[in-house]
Amino acid sequence: MARIMIPTPLRQFADKQHTVDLPGKNVGEVLTALTARFPDLKKHLYTDEGKLRSFVNVYLNDEDIRYTGKDATPVSDPDTLSIVPSIAGGRDLQSRPLVVAAHA
C-alpha cells in the first residue's frame, strides 16, 4: 500500500482528495490503481501513448523515480508517492523595461 499525495491543481479530478492510499508492487501499479479509481486524472498524467507526461514528476519518498527505475520502482508500505506537476510561466524581466510610477 502506498500513500499518494495529490497536488492541488489535480484534486478536482480526484474527488477533492489530497491523499489516497492504494495498493501496488511498483510505482506503475500504484498509478494505474489511481487512474482506475479516478479516470479523469489519466489524461492529466499520461500521454495518449500511455507515457507519463514530461511535465509530471513523481517522487517516491523524496526520490525522483526518473532516477530509481521509473514505473518499475518498487513500492512498499508505508511509502509515499508525490505527484508534482512542473509549473512554467512568468516573464523575463530583463527583456521589458521596469516602469515605476512616481507619485507627487
Buried (B, 14 or more C-beta within 10 A) or exposed (E): EBBBEBBEEBBEBBEEEEEBEBEBEBBBBBBBBBBEBBEEBBEBBBEEEEEBEEEBBBBBEEEBBEEBBBBEBEBEEEBBBBBEBEEEEEEEEEEEEEEEEEEE
